[in-house]
């Protein structure tokens, strides 16, 4: 991307943040994001719900409130029934309504594979933006959803996922990160990002680099979707897991002898994952309490922020 020199661009591409922010007035700015992907589950309604929750998450991660959305559809209408597409759109619409967001149109193209998602526009006060660049030494790190959706959806496509693990993953993926946004703003968080395709390691690494700090994560503290360790043992990882590991290697130091299964989960590409929040230590207990009370039962404190060291990211058991 070329360098942006518009003074109204408050958040651009430099820090690899979740969304862009453009100032309209001294009291109002737009938060804009876009996200779409092929089906991760076989149920079209649930796929639409997941795609919507995932797209909304980028606005929530900035501390914003989503207001409008546009459907983005790639669909092989010469091969698949439009009834299936109708269910996808209906599932997405349900999550958008739950978020108080209006779908005001969209664009559809014929494609060889199904793809669905949204361009979302939200609102935020220019002085209340949370980015991934504000983490401070001494902060605690809270993750608001359990990890492992990549292993679950890969196993499900192979017909080898236990139903309890599948249902737990679906419930997590369709849960809106509005509850995490509200809790982190109330707690006075310094930084946040949502955990999606680059996995916990990738997104935590971006936060560390953007903030000029080192992030330390305790693998034993990671919240996991029930039954996912068995799926890790069976090897149901996504193709992105290896690319996430390769990308993280220059940033990463691994201390001790951590559980290799949990290390794999830290690399696992997530769909509609939780928020990773950097919060002052005195406020971390409040954040955990509030977000759990609001329905994010698996939220957990997973690490801390250190002054910048030789490596930006440290994992240990």
C-alpha positions as CSV (number, residue, x, y, z in Angstrom):
1,X,0.0,0.0,0.0
2,X,1.3,3.5,-0.8
3,X,1.9,5.8,2.2
4,X,-1.2,7.7,3.3
5,X,-0.7,11.4,4.1
6,X,-4.4,12.4,4.8
7,X,-4.4,13.8,8.3
8,X,-7.9,12.5,8.8
9,X,-6.7,8.9,8.6
10,X,-6.3,8.0,12.2
11,X,-5.5,4.3,11.7
12,X,-4.2,3.1,8.4
13,X,-2.2,0.1,7.3
14,X,1.1,0.7,9.0
15,X,0.4,-1.2,12.2
16,X,-1.6,-4.1,10.6
17,X,-4.6,-3.2,12.7
18,X,-8.0,-4.8,12.5
19,X,-9.7,-1.9,10.8
20,X,-9.0,1.5,9.3
21,X,-10.3,4.7,11.1
22,X,-11.2,8.0,9.3
23,X,-12.0,11.1,11.2
24,X,-15.2,13.0,10.1
25,X,-15.3,15.5,12.9
26,X,-13.6,16.2,16.2
27,X,-16.2,13.9,17.9
28,X,-16.8,11.3,15.2
29,X,-14.8,8.8,13.1
30,X,-15.6,5.9,10.8
31,X,-14.3,2.4,11.4
32,X,-14.1,0.4,8.2
33,X,-13.2,-3.2,7.6
34,X,-13.9,-6.1,5.2
35,X,-13.7,-9.9,5.6
36,X,-14.9,-12.9,3.7
37,X,-13.9,-16.6,3.3
38,X,-15.1,-20.0,2.0
39,X,-17.4,-22.1,4.2
40,X,-15.9,-23.5,7.4
41,X,-19.0,-25.6,8.3
42,X,-21.5,-27.5,6.2
43,X,-24.6,-25.7,7.5
44,X,-25.2,-22.7,5.3
45,X,-27.1,-20.7,8.0
46,X,-24.4,-21.3,10.6
47,X,-21.7,-20.4,8.0
48,X,-23.5,-17.0,7.4
49,X,-23.6,-16.4,11.2
50,X,-19.9,-17.1,11.6
51,X,-19.0,-14.9,8.6
52,X,-21.0,-12.0,10.1
53,X,-19.6,-12.4,13.6
54,X,-16.1,-12.6,12.2
55,X,-16.5,-9.4,10.1
56,X,-18.0,-7.5,13.0
57,X,-15.1,-8.5,15.2
58,X,-12.7,-6.1,13.6
59,X,-14.8,-3.1,14.5
60,X,-15.2,-4.3,18.1
61,X,-11.5,-4.8,18.4
62,X,-11.0,-1.1,17.7
63,X,-13.5,-0.2,20.4
64,X,-16.1,0.8,17.8
65,X,-19.8,0.3,17.2
66,X,-20.8,-1.3,13.9
67,X,-23.7,0.4,12.1
68,X,-23.9,-0.7,8.5
69,X,-22.7,-3.7,6.4
70,X,-22.6,-4.8,2.8
71,X,-22.8,-8.4,1.7
72,X,-19.9,-9.8,-0.3
73,X,-20.7,-13.0,-2.2
74,X,-18.9,-15.3,-4.5
75,X,-21.2,-18.1,-5.6
76,X,-21.2,-20.9,-8.2
77,X,-24.9,-20.3,-9.1
78,X,-24.4,-22.5,-12.2
79,X,-23.6,-25.5,-9.9
80,X,-25.3,-24.8,-6.5
81,X,-28.9,-24.0,-5.6
82,X,-29.7,-20.4,-4.7
83,X,-31.6,-21.8,-1.7
84,X,-28.2,-22.5,-0.1
85,X,-27.1,-18.9,-0.7
86,X,-30.4,-17.7,0.8
87,X,-29.6,-19.6,4.0
88,X,-26.1,-18.1,4.1
89,X,-27.5,-14.6,3.8
90,X,-30.2,-15.3,6.3
91,X,-27.7,-16.5,8.9
92,X,-25.5,-13.5,8.4
93,X,-28.5,-11.2,8.7
94,X,-29.4,-12.8,12.1
95,X,-26.0,-11.9,13.6
96,X,-26.0,-8.4,12.0
97,X,-29.4,-7.7,13.6
98,X,-28.1,-9.0,16.9
99,X,-25.3,-6.5,16.6
100,X,-27.7,-3.6,15.8
101,X,-26.2,-3.4,12.4
102,X,-28.1,-2.8,9.2
103,X,-27.3,-4.7,6.0
104,X,-27.9,-2.1,3.3
105,X,-26.9,-4.0,0.1
106,X,-23.9,-5.8,-1.3
107,X,-22.3,-7.3,-4.4
108,X,-22.5,-10.8,-5.8
109,X,-20.3,-12.4,-8.4
110,X,-20.2,-15.9,-10.0
111,X,-17.2,-17.8,-8.6
112,X,-15.9,-21.4,-8.7
113,X,-16.2,-21.7,-5.0
114,X,-18.5,-20.2,-2.4
115,X,-17.2,-17.1,-0.5
116,X,-19.1,-14.9,1.8
117,X,-18.5,-12.0,4.2
118,X,-19.1,-8.3,4.8
119,X,-17.7,-4.9,4.5
120,X,-18.6,-3.3,7.8
121,X,-18.7,0.4,8.8
122,X,-18.8,1.5,12.4
123,X,-18.5,4.6,14.5
124,X,-16.1,5.7,17.2
125,X,-14.9,8.8,19.0
126,X,-11.5,9.8,17.6
127,X,-10.0,10.0,21.2
128,X,-11.3,6.5,22.2
129,X,-9.7,4.3,19.6
130,X,-8.1,1.1,20.7
131,X,-5.4,-0.2,18.4
132,X,-2.8,-3.1,18.5
133,X,-0.1,-0.5,19.1
134,X,-0.8,0.6,22.7
135,X,0.3,-2.3,24.8
136,X,2.5,-1.2,27.7
137,X,5.1,-3.0,29.8
138,X,3.5,-4.4,32.9
139,X,0.1,-5.0,31.2
140,X,-1.7,-8.3,31.5
141,X,-3.0,-10.1,28.5
142,X,-6.6,-11.5,28.5
143,X,-7.9,-13.7,25.7
144,X,-11.7,-13.7,25.6
145,X,-12.5,-16.9,23.7
146,X,-11.2,-20.5,23.7
147,X,-8.8,-21.6,20.9
148,X,-8.9,-24.5,18.5
149,X,-11.5,-23.6,15.8
150,X,-9.1,-24.5,13.0
151,X,-8.6,-28.0,14.3
152,X,-12.3,-28.5,14.9
153,X,-13.5,-27.3,11.5
154,X,-10.8,-29.3,9.7
155,X,-11.8,-32.4,11.5
156,X,-15.5,-31.7,10.8
157,X,-14.8,-31.4,7.1
158,X,-13.2,-34.9,7.3
159,X,-16.2,-36.3,9.2
160,X,-14.1,-37.0,12.3
161,X,-15.1,-34.3,14.8
162,X,-17.0,-35.3,18.0
163,X,-20.3,-33.4,18.1
164,X,-19.6,-31.8,21.5
165,X,-16.4,-30.2,20.2
166,X,-18.1,-29.1,17.0
167,X,-21.0,-27.5,18.9
168,X,-18.7,-25.8,21.3
169,X,-16.7,-24.3,18.4
170,X,-19.8,-23.1,16.6
171,X,-21.1,-21.4,19.7
172,X,-17.8,-19.7,20.1
173,X,-17.5,-18.6,16.5
174,X,-21.0,-17.1,16.4
175,X,-20.6,-15.2,19.7
176,X,-20.3,-11.5,19.1
177,X,-17.2,-9.8,20.4
178,X,-19.4,-6.9,21.5
179,X,-19.2,-8.3,25.1
180,X,-15.4,-8.2,25.0
181,X,-15.4,-4.7,23.6
182,X,-17.7,-3.4,26.4
183,X,-15.6,-5.1,29.1
184,X,-12.2,-3.9,27.8
185,X,-13.4,-0.3,27.4
186,X,-14.8,-0.4,31.0
187,X,-11.5,-1.8,32.2
188,X,-9.4,0.9,30.5
189,X,-7.5,-1.4,28.2
190,X,-4.4,-0.1,26.4
191,X,-4.6,-2.3,23.3
192,X,-6.6,-5.0,21.6
193,X,-6.7,-7.2,18.5
194,X,-8.9,-10.1,17.4
195,X,-7.5,-13.5,16.9
196,X,-8.3,-14.8,13.4
197,X,-6.3,-16.3,10.5
198,X,-2.8,-15.6,11.7
199,X,-3.5,-17.5,15.0
200,X,-2.7,-16.4,18.5
201,X,1.1,-16.2,17.7
202,X,0.6,-14.2,14.6
203,X,-1.7,-11.6,16.0
204,X,0.2,-11.3,19.3
205,X,3.4,-10.8,17.3
206,X,1.8,-8.0,15.4
207,X,0.7,-6.4,18.7
208,X,4.2,-6.7,20.1
209,X,5.9,-5.2,17.0
210,X,3.4,-2.4,16.7
211,X,3.7,-1.5,20.4
212,X,7.5,-1.8,20.6
213,X,7.2,-4.4,23.4
214,X,7.7,-8.1,24.0
215,X,4.7,-10.3,24.7
216,X,5.0,-13.3,26.9
217,X,2.4,-16.0,26.7
218,X,2.0,-19.0,29.1
219,X,0.8,-21.9,27.0
220,X,-0.6,-23.7,30.0
221,X,-3.0,-20.9,30.5
222,X,-4.6,-21.0,27.0
223,X,-8.3,-21.6,27.1
224,X,-9.2,-24.5,24.8
225,X,-12.3,-25.7,23.1
226,X,-13.4,-29.0,24.7
227,X,-11.9,-32.0,23.0
228,X,-9.5,-30.1,20.8
229,X,-6.4,-31.7,22.2
230,X,-7.5,-35.1,20.8
231,X,-7.9,-33.4,17.4
232,X,-4.4,-31.9,17.6
233,X,-3.0,-35.4,18.3
234,X,-4.9,-36.7,15.2
235,X,-3.3,-34.0,13.1
236,X,-6.3,-32.0,11.9
237,X,-4.5,-28.7,11.5
238,X,-5.2,-26.1,8.9
239,X,-2.9,-25.3,6.0
240,X,-2.3,-21.9,7.6
241,X,-0.8,-23.4,10.8
242,X,2.6,-24.0,9.1
243,X,2.6,-20.6,7.4
244,X,1.8,-19.0,10.8
245,X,4.7,-20.8,12.4
246,X,7.1,-19.8,9.6
247,X,6.0,-16.2,9.8
248,X,6.4,-16.1,13.6
249,X,9.8,-17.8,13.8
250,X,11.9,-14.5,13.4
251,X,9.9,-13.0,16.3
252,X,9.7,-16.0,18.5
253,X,11.6,-17.5,21.5
254,X,10.3,-20.7,23.1
255,X,11.5,-21.2,26.7
256,X,11.4,-24.5,28.6
257,X,9.7,-27.6,27.2
258,X,6.1,-26.6,26.5
259,X,3.4,-29.1,25.6
260,X,3.8,-29.5,21.8
261,X,0.0,-29.9,21.4
262,X,-0.6,-26.5,23.0
263,X,2.2,-25.0,20.9
264,X,0.3,-26.2,17.8
265,X,-2.9,-24.6,19.1
266,X,-1.0,-21.3,19.5
267,X,-0.2,-21.5,15.7
268,X,-3.8,-22.6,14.8
269,X,-5.6,-20.3,12.4
270,X,-8.8,-19.2,14.1
271,X,-12.2,-18.2,12.6
272,X,-14.1,-15.5,14.5
273,X,-11.8,-15.8,17.5
274,X,-11.8,-13.8,20.7
275,X,-10.1,-10.5,21.5
276,X,-6.6,-10.4,22.9
277,X,-6.6,-7.4,25.3
278,X,-3.6,-5.7,26.9
279,X,-4.9,-4.2,30.1
280,X,-3.3,-2.6,33.2
281,X,-2.6,-5.2,35.9
282,X,-5.0,-3.6,38.4
283,X,-7.9,-3.9,35.9
284,X,-7.3,-7.4,34.6
285,X,-9.5,-9.1,37.3
286,X,-12.3,-6.7,36.5
287,X,-12.0,-7.4,32.8
288,X,-12.1,-11.1,33.3
289,X,-15.1,-10.9,35.7
290,X,-17.1,-8.6,33.4
291,X,-16.5,-10.5,30.2
292,X,-17.3,-13.9,31.8
293,X,-20.4,-12.5,33.4
294,X,-21.5,-11.3,29.9
295,X,-21.2,-14.8,28.4
296,X,-17.5,-15.3,27.5
297,X,-17.1,-18.1,29.9
298,X,-13.7,-19.3,28.7
299,X,-11.9,-15.9,28.9
300,X,-8.5,-16.3,30.6
301,X,-5.4,-14.3,31.5
302,X,-2.7,-15.8,29.4
303,X,0.4,-13.7,29.7
304,X,2.0,-10.3,30.2
305,X,3.7,-7.4,28.4
306,X,7.4,-6.9,28.9
307,X,9.8,-4.1,27.8
308,X,11.2,-4.9,24.4
309,X,13.7,-7.7,24.3
310,X,15.7,-9.4,21.6
311,X,12.6,-11.3,20.5
312,X,9.1,-9.8,20.3
313,X,7.3,-12.9,21.4
314,X,8.1,-15.5,24.1
315,X,6.2,-18.7,24.6
316,X,6.7,-21.0,27.6
317,X,4.8,-23.7,29.5
